[in-house]
Structure formats: structure tokens, C-alpha cells
Amino acid sequence: MQSFSMLINGELVQGNRPLEVINPATEEVFQCVTCADEGQFEQAIAAAKAAFPQWQKTDMQTRKDCLLKLADALEQRTQEFAEILTQEQGKPLAESTAEVGFSCAFIRYFAQSELPVETYQDDATAKVELHRKPLGVVAGVVPWNFPLMIGSFKLAPAVLAGNTFILKPPASTPLCVLKLSEICQQIFPKGVVNIITDNNDLGHILSSHPDVNKVAFTGSTPTGKKIMAASANTLKRLTLELGGNDAGIVLPDVDPKKVAPAIFATAFMNCGQVCIALKRLYVHEDIYDAVVNELSALANSAVVGNGLDEGVTFGPIQNKAQFSKVQEYLADAKENGVIAAGGEVLNGPGFFMRPTIVRDITDGCKVVDEEPFGPILPVIKYKTIDEAVERANNSVFGLGGSVWSNDLDKAYEVAKRLECGTTWINQHLAFGPTVPFGGSKESGIGVEFAQEGLLEYTQVHVINMAKQTF
């Protein structure tokens, strides 16, 4: 078995508790590692706090150079990290390879970013400047669907801005992030980057600790609410990217055969385990049957299996608990709608379910109103655009949404009416380091990516100087 370590104060260390990592394609333990106890969490926080005074004074170019070295070293080990990721997360090897590539791209983007001083006034009476200062110790808490990429796009802006950083991966997919410890140890001064994991039981320490100045969390809305509550006593800065139930609206002017592949790809990427995946599809009654038929054909052609096997296009659901939840949504779909394709839980081992298209279903059902976070897409029929927009907006979530049409002007007008952080037109799930990303409603607080995301890791400091002397 490979060696995996945590990183605390510049040292590769083992945790004080055992942690078994299960391959979701086999349901077998394929790595036995260790995780931190409360004392080691305290050590990591203390190390980050001690490193902050010197790191915040380190010049910007040095910080950038560290990030570029990190991206280069990770890229050189792409195959190693991708194979580990597929075994712990389940996604096909091609998708794992792409995740490593995206991780490098995010790190490199922030390595070329700047935090310039802004001048608001400079005249005979006064000079007013806005400076961006680091916050202090930042904790990044990442989920099991994209642990390496999400960890990377939290780490990079945090340390570039002059903060010190603690990265905590989830217990079910800790390995890629722990393996990152080996690279970070060789690049960053001790205490600047710390990587620790738990058994999904100690995150509250980061949220409530007075020496942690910010938590950047990606995960479920219920967990986000707990983090927000735990952070209240210290008025900690928060970035929360939470759950979504993204709606897509298909206008009647599209060609079902042409639009279906793009919709299918964005609904079922990573076996539907994507916060901004298309999760409910509203299709005009004139083309409803045709769209359902095209989506069903794509679902029926999917190759489900171990992500390491050649030709596999869909891996397993990542863990047993999520597998059970998705089966509950499947039961709801069968009770309240008609399964047009899929609907099958494959015989084990492995947490496998075929991509499922549900038709003749409507709002008010669990599988439509909630977020299955699995390979199920309900397709809902509508008559008017106003009806579709109203139903799409009738949700506590507001992460993303999309409009599909051959009339771009009409699509644009519909897109403006959707209540979500991002509305795509004729695409979905299109994201990258240069485009700000955040949710509305219960889908989150704050912004990630781009310059706006970098600024989330800073404190505004205004210097207001009167041009008079005494």
C-alpha cells in the first residue's frame, strides 16, 4: 500500500486514529490510513497561526512562485493522482485525469492574480486608498465529489492573499489531498499549508475556533448551516458553496436530437454527483416526448462500471450512505412518475446505479423538489414560459440554471428571470477560474473563482490621509 501522511507545521505526520478508505466500485477497503484527533487539529491551527506573521509579509512574487511550483509538481504526477482519485471517488479515469488538470489550472490562474492598491481620492485635500490585507488562518473544508480540485481552488487564493491555510478533506476521499502533503511540504514554509483529515467528526473545531479567521466550505446546505452557527461566536468570515437543484428550461424551438447530448452530459457528469449539475429539466409539451426519447437512448447506451476499466463512462455512487439516499429518490421517482430509462440498481459489489430518466412527473415530488445528488434526472412537462420560470424559481436552492433555445434573444430574456447565482444559455456546468461562481438563497454565501473569489480571502483596509500638516 502507498504511504499517505498529514502535513502539520511542515512535517509529514501520521494521525492518532485509524481510517479505512473504501473503493466504491468494489466495496473493499483498499487503503488504511490515519486521521487526526482533537490534539492534532489544535496543533495544525497553532502552526498556521504561528506562520502567519511572516507569511503575510512575504512578497507577492514569492507566494506566486510557490503556487507555480505546486501546479508544476502536481501536473508531473497526474497519472498517480488520477488513479488514486478514481479508486477513492469512483469516477472514470478520464474524469479523474481532467480533475487533476483543472486543479493545476486553478492554481496557475491565482498565481498570476494581483491585489493592487485602489485609489478612491487623490486631490489637494486628501488621498484615500483601499488596501487588501490577509485575514489570518483560513480553513478549507472540501467534499467527496471533487476533493482535489475544490481543495486546490481554496488553497491557491488563500495563500496568495497572504493567509495561512488548513485543508481538510472528507473521510471517504482523503487520499489525493493527503498525497498533496508531500508536494506542499517541499514548497511552502512550515505552517503556511497544513493538511489534516478526520473521520467526519472534528470539523466543528475549525468552525468554532477563535484562531481560525475564515472557513471556506463546499458541501451540503445542512452542514453549511451548522458551520454558520458554529462560526457566529467569533464572527468568522465564511464562504459557503452549498447544495443546488439546478433547473434547465428547454424552449420548443430546439432540435431534440441535437440538444439531448449536451443536456445529458451536464446532468450526469460524475454520476450526477455535482453541485451544479442539471438536476430537473422543464421541457415544452410540443417536444416533450422527443426530448425524453433522446435522453433515454443516451442513458441506455451508458457503460457503467469500475472507473479504472477501459470504456466505462459512469462509475459508482461514491459511498454507501449516498447510495442509500439515491435509492430513496429512485423509489419516489417510480411511485410518482414513469421510468423512461435506467432505474436499475446493479447487483454488487459496488454502489452502481444506471443513469435514470424519469418522465410524467411534476413538482411536489421528492425527486423533483430536492437534490438527489445521483444519476437521476426528472423531466417535467410545461405549457408556457411563465409557468416554467415560476416552477424553476420555486425552490429554496439557487445555485445554477440554464435555458436552451435557438433564439438567443428569447433565451437571454428568460435567463434574466431565473433566481440563481449562474444562468447558462445553451450549456450548463460551464465553469472555470476566470468566471465568478456563487449561489443565491440556500445555495450559499460568497463568491469563488476569478478576482471576486480572491477578494473573499482579504480584509478591506482603507487609509484616509488628509493633506495637511500641523
C-alpha positions in Angstrom: 0.0 0.0 0.0 1.1 3.6 -0.7 2.0 5.9 2.1 -0.3 8.9 3.0 0.5 11.5 5.6 -0.9 14.6 7.0 1.0 17.9 7.0 1.3 19.8 10.2 3.9 22.6 10.7 6.0 21.5 7.8 6.2 17.9 9.0 4.6 14.8 7.4 2.9 13.1 10.3 0.6 10.2 10.9 -2.7 10.6 12.7 -3.6 9.1 16.1 -6.6 7.3 14.8 -7.1 4.7 12.0 -9.1 5.4 8.9 -10.2 2.9 6.3 -10.8 4.1 2.7 -13.3 2.1 0.6 -13.3 1.8 -3.1 -16.9 2.4 -4.1 -16.5 0.2 -7.2 -15.6 -2.9 -5.1 -16.9 -2.0 -1.6 -13.5 -3.2 -0.4 -11.0 -1.3 1.8 -8.1 -0.5 -0.4 -6.1 1.8 1.8 -5.7 2.0 5.6 -4.5 5.5 6.6 -4.7 7.5 9.8 -6.6 10.7 10.8 -6.2 13.4 13.3 -7.5 13.6 16.8 -8.5 16.9 18.5 -5.0 17.5 19.7 -3.6 17.3 16.1 -6.3 19.8 15.0 -5.1 22.2 17.6 -1.5 21.6 16.5 -2.4 22.5 12.9 -4.3 25.6 13.9 -1.4 26.7 16.2 1.1 26.1 13.4 -0.9 28.2 10.9 -1.3 31.0 13.4 2.5 31.0 14.2 3.4 31.1 10.5 1.0 33.9 9.6 3.0 37.0 10.7 6.0 36.1 8.5 3.9 34.8 5.5 1.8 37.9 5.3 5.0 39.9 5.0 6.3 37.7 2.2 6.3 39.5 -1.1 3.7 38.6 -3.6 6.1 37.2 -6.2 7.4 34.6 -3.7 3.8 33.5 -3.0 3.2 33.2 -6.7 6.3 31.2 -7.2 5.2 28.7 -4.6 1.9 28.2 -6.3 3.5 27.7 -9.7 5.8 25.1 -8.2 2.8 23.4 -6.7 1.0 23.3 -10.0 4.1 22.0 -11.9 4.7 19.3 -9.3 1.1 18.2 -9.3 1.0 18.1 -13.1 4.1 15.9 -13.2 2.3 13.3 -11.1 -1.0 13.5 -12.9 -1.3 9.7 -13.6 -0.5 8.8 -10.0 -3.1 11.3 -8.6 -5.7 10.3 -11.2 -5.5 6.6 -10.4 -5.8 7.3 -6.6 -8.8 9.6 -7.2 -10.6 7.0 -9.3 -10.1 4.4 -6.6 -11.3 6.5 -3.8 -14.0 8.5 -5.5 -15.2 6.2 -8.3 -15.2 8.5 -11.3 -13.8 7.1 -14.6 -10.1 7.6 -15.0 -10.5 10.2 -17.8 -12.6 12.4 -15.5 -10.0 11.9 -12.7 -7.3 13.0 -15.1 -9.3 16.0 -16.0 -9.8 16.9 -12.3 -6.0 16.9 -11.8 -5.7 19.2 -14.9 -8.4 21.6 -13.6 -6.6 21.7 -10.2 -3.4 22.8 -11.9 -5.3 25.4 -14.0 -7.0 27.0 -10.9 -3.6 27.1 -9.0 -1.9 28.8 -12.0 -4.7 31.2 -12.5 -4.4 32.6 -9.0 -0.6 32.5 -9.3 -1.0 35.3 -11.9 -3.5 37.3 -10.0 -2.8 40.7 -8.3 -4.2 42.6 -5.3 -3.5 46.2 -6.3 -4.0 49.2 -4.1 -7.1 51.2 -5.3 -7.1 54.9 -5.1 -10.5 56.5 -4.4 -9.4 60.1 -4.0 -6.2 61.9 -4.6 -6.5 65.7 -4.7 -5.3 68.8 -2.9 -7.2 67.9 0.3 -6.8 64.1 0.8 -5.6 60.8 -0.5 -7.8 57.7 0.1 -6.6 54.3 -0.7 -8.1 50.8 -0.3 -5.7 48.1 0.5 -6.3 44.3 0.7 -4.9 42.6 3.7 -4.9 38.9 4.6 -7.4 37.6 7.2 -5.1 35.2 9.1 -5.7 31.5 9.4 -8.1 30.1 6.8 -9.6 26.6 6.8 -10.8 24.9 3.6 -13.3 22.1 4.1 -13.9 20.1 0.9 -16.5 17.4 -0.2 -16.0 14.0 -1.6 -17.1 14.6 -5.2 -14.1 16.8 -6.3 -11.8 16.7 -3.4 -8.6 17.6 -5.2 -10.0 20.4 -7.4 -12.0 22.0 -4.8 -9.1 21.8 -2.3 -6.9 23.5 -4.9 -9.2 26.4 -5.7 -9.4 27.2 -2.0 -5.8 26.8 -1.2 -4.4 28.9 -4.0 -6.3 32.2 -3.4 -5.9 31.9 0.4 -2.2 31.6 0.4 -1.7 34.1 -2.5 -3.5 36.7 -0.4 -1.1 36.1 2.5 -3.2 33.8 4.7 -2.0 30.6 6.2 -4.1 27.6 5.4 -5.6 24.4 6.8 -7.1 21.9 4.3 -9.5 19.2 5.5 -10.7 16.6 3.0 -13.6 14.3 3.7 -13.1 10.9 5.4 -14.3 8.9 2.4 -12.0 10.6 -0.1 -8.9 11.8 1.8 -6.1 10.2 -0.3 -5.4 12.7 -3.1 -5.5 15.6 -0.7 -3.2 13.7 1.8 -0.9 12.9 -1.1 -0.7 16.6 -1.8 1.0 17.0 1.6 4.2 15.5 0.1 4.3 18.3 -2.5 3.4 21.1 -0.2 6.0 20.2 2.3 8.7 20.7 -0.2 7.4 24.1 -1.3 5.8 26.2 1.5 7.5 27.4 4.7 6.4 25.4 7.7 2.9 26.1 8.9 1.8 28.0 5.8 -0.1 25.0 4.4 -1.4 22.3 6.8 -3.4 19.3 5.6 -5.3 17.2 8.1 -8.2 14.8 8.0 -10.7 13.4 10.4 -13.5 10.8 10.5 -16.1 13.4 9.6 -16.3 14.3 13.3 -14.0 17.2 14.1 -14.9 19.9 11.6 -16.6 21.8 14.3 -13.2 22.6 15.8 -12.3 24.7 12.7 -15.7 26.4 12.6 -15.7 27.5 16.3 -12.0 28.0 17.0 -11.1 31.7 17.8 -7.8 31.4 16.0 -9.4 30.4 12.6 -10.4 33.6 10.8 -12.3 32.2 7.9 -13.9 28.9 6.8 -14.3 28.2 3.1 -16.7 25.2 2.8 -18.2 23.3 -0.1 -20.8 20.8 0.7 -24.4 20.3 1.7 -26.7 23.1 2.9 -27.5 21.4 6.3 -23.7 21.2 7.0 -23.3 24.8 5.8 -25.9 25.9 8.3 -24.1 24.2 11.1 -20.8 25.8 10.2 -22.5 29.2 10.1 -24.0 28.7 13.5 -20.7 27.5 15.0 -18.9 30.5 13.5 -21.2 33.0 15.0 -19.4 33.5 18.3 -16.2 34.7 16.6 -18.0 36.4 13.6 -15.8 34.3 11.3 -15.6 35.1 7.6 -17.4 32.5 5.6 -17.6 31.3 2.0 -20.2 28.6 1.7 -20.9 26.9 -1.6 -23.8 24.6 -0.8 -26.4 22.4 -2.4 -28.3 23.0 -5.6 -31.2 21.8 -7.5 -30.4 23.4 -10.9 -33.3 23.7 -13.3 -33.0 23.6 -17.1 -35.7 25.1 -19.3 -35.9 23.8 -22.9 -37.8 26.0 -25.3 -39.9 24.5 -28.1 -37.7 25.7 -30.9 -34.7 23.3 -30.3 -33.9 20.1 -32.2 -34.3 17.3 -29.5 -31.7 15.2 -31.2 -29.1 17.9 -31.1 -29.8 19.3 -27.6 -30.2 16.0 -25.8 -26.4 15.1 -25.7 -25.5 18.4 -24.1 -28.2 18.2 -21.5 -27.4 14.5 -20.7 -23.7 15.3 -20.3 -24.3 18.1 -17.8 -26.9 16.2 -15.8 -24.9 13.0 -15.4 -21.3 14.2 -15.1 -19.6 12.3 -12.2 -22.7 10.1 -11.9 -24.8 13.2 -11.1 -22.7 14.0 -8.1 -22.0 17.6 -9.0 -23.5 20.6 -7.1 -24.1 22.5 -10.3 -25.3 19.6 -12.4 -28.6 20.0 -14.2 -31.0 18.2 -11.8 -34.5 18.9 -13.1 -35.5 19.6 -16.7 -38.5 21.5 -17.8 -39.4 20.7 -21.4 -42.2 22.3 -23.5 -45.1 20.0 -24.3 -44.5 20.2 -28.0 -41.2 18.5 -27.9 -41.5 16.6 -24.6 -41.8 13.1 -25.9 -39.0 13.6 -28.4 -36.6 15.0 -25.8 -37.4 12.2 -23.3 -36.8 9.6 -26.0 -33.4 11.1 -27.0 -32.3 11.3 -23.3 -33.4 7.8 -22.7 -31.4 6.5 -25.7 -28.3 8.1 -24.2 -29.0 6.7 -20.8 -29.4 3.2 -22.2 -26.1 3.4 -24.0 -24.1 4.3 -20.9 -21.4 1.9 -19.8 -21.5 1.6 -16.0 -18.6 0.0 -14.1 -15.3 0.4 -12.4 -13.7 3.7 -13.4 -10.4 2.0 -14.0 -11.8 -0.3 -16.7 -11.5 0.8 -20.3 -14.7 2.1 -21.9 -16.5 2.8 -18.7 -18.4 6.1 -18.9 -20.2 6.0 -15.5 -18.6 4.9 -12.2 -20.3 4.2 -8.9 -22.0 6.4 -6.4 -19.2 7.4 -4.0 -20.3 5.9 -0.7 -22.8 3.6 0.9 -24.8 6.3 2.7 -25.3 8.4 -0.5 -26.1 5.2 -2.4 -28.9 4.5 0.1 -30.2 8.1 -0.3 -30.3 7.9 -4.1 -32.2 4.7 -3.9 -34.9 6.5 -1.8 -35.1 9.1 -4.6 -35.4 6.3 -7.1 -38.3 4.8 -5.2 -40.0 8.2 -5.2 -39.5 8.5 -8.9 -41.1 5.1 -9.5 -44.0 6.0 -7.3 -44.8 9.4 -8.7 -43.5 9.1 -12.3 -42.6 6.7 -15.1 -39.0 5.4 -15.6 -38.2 6.0 -19.2 -34.7 4.6 -18.9 -32.5 3.2 -16.3 -34.0 2.8 -12.8 -31.8 -0.2 -12.1 -29.5 -0.8 -9.1 -26.9 -3.2 -10.3 -26.0 -6.3 -8.3 -22.9 -5.8 -6.2 -20.2 -5.4 -5.3 -20.1 -1.7 -5.9 -22.5 1.2 -5.4 -23.8 1.1 -9.0 -27.0 2.6 -10.5 -27.7 3.1 -14.2 -28.4 6.7 -15.4 -32.1 7.1 -14.9 -34.6 9.3 -16.9 -38.0 10.0 -15.2 -40.9 11.2 -17.2 -44.6 12.1 -16.4 -43.6 13.6 -13.1 -44.1 17.1 -11.7 -43.2 19.4 -8.8 -44.2 18.4 -5.3 -42.3 15.1 -5.6 -39.2 14.5 -3.6 -37.1 13.7 -6.6 -38.0 17.0 -8.2 -38.1 19.3 -5.2 -34.9 18.0 -3.5 -31.4 17.3 -4.7 -30.8 13.6 -5.3 -27.1 14.1 -6.0 -27.0 10.9 -8.1 -27.8 9.6 -11.6 -31.5 10.6 -11.8 -33.0 13.3 -14.0 -36.7 14.1 -13.7 -38.1 15.6 -16.9 -41.2 17.8 -16.3 -43.6 19.0 -19.0 -44.7 22.7 -19.2 -47.0 24.7 -21.4 -45.9 28.4 -21.1 -42.6 30.1 -20.4 -44.1 31.9 -17.5 -45.1 28.6 -15.9 -41.7 27.1 -16.5 -39.9 30.1 -14.9 -42.2 30.2 -11.9 -41.7 26.5 -11.3 -37.9 26.7 -11.8 -37.7 29.5 -9.2 -40.0 27.8 -6.7 -37.1 26.3 -4.7 -35.0 27.1 -1.6 -31.9 26.5 -3.8 -30.4 28.9 -6.3 -27.1 27.7 -7.4 -27.4 27.5 -11.2 -29.9 27.2 -14.0 -30.0 27.0 -17.8 -32.1 27.9 -20.8 -31.9 26.0 -24.1 -33.2 27.7 -27.3 -32.3 28.5 -30.9 -33.5 32.1 -30.2 -30.7 33.6 -28.2 -32.5 36.8 -27.5 -35.5 35.0 -26.1 -33.2 32.7 -24.1 -31.5 35.7 -22.7 -34.7 37.3 -21.5 -35.7 34.0 -19.8 -32.3 33.6 -18.3 -32.5 37.0 -16.6 -35.6 35.8 -14.8 -34.1 32.8 -13.1 -33.2 33.2 -9.5 -29.7 31.6 -9.2 -26.1 32.5 -9.0 -25.3 31.5 -12.6 -27.6 31.1 -15.5 -26.2 29.4 -18.6 -27.6 29.6 -22.1 -27.3 26.5 -24.3 -24.9 25.0 -21.9 -24.8 24.0 -18.2 -21.9 23.3 -15.8 -19.6 25.5 -17.7 -17.1 26.9 -15.2 -13.5 28.0 -14.8 -11.1 30.0 -12.8 -11.8 33.3 -14.7 -15.6 33.3 -14.1 -17.1 34.2 -10.6 -19.2 31.5 -9.1 -21.6 31.6 -6.2 -25.1 30.7 -5.1 -28.2 32.5 -4.0 -30.9 31.6 -1.5 -29.8 28.5 0.5 -27.2 27.5 -2.1 -24.5 29.6 -0.4 -22.8 32.8 0.7 -19.9 34.5 -1.0 -18.1 34.0 -4.3 -15.4 31.7 -5.6 -13.1 31.9 -8.6 -11.9 35.0 -10.5 -10.8 38.2 -8.9 -14.1 38.3 -6.9 -13.2 35.0 -5.3 -9.7 36.1 -4.5 -11.0 39.2 -2.7 -13.1 36.9 -0.4 -9.8 35.9 1.3 -8.9 39.5 2.2 -9.8 42.2 4.6 -10.5 45.8 3.3 -8.2 48.3 4.9 -8.8 52.0 4.0 -6.0 54.6 4.5 -7.5 58.0 4.5 -4.8 60.7 4.6 -5.6 64.4 4.9 -3.0 66.5 3.0 -2.5 69.0 5.8 0.3 69.2 8.3 0.5 70.6 11.8 
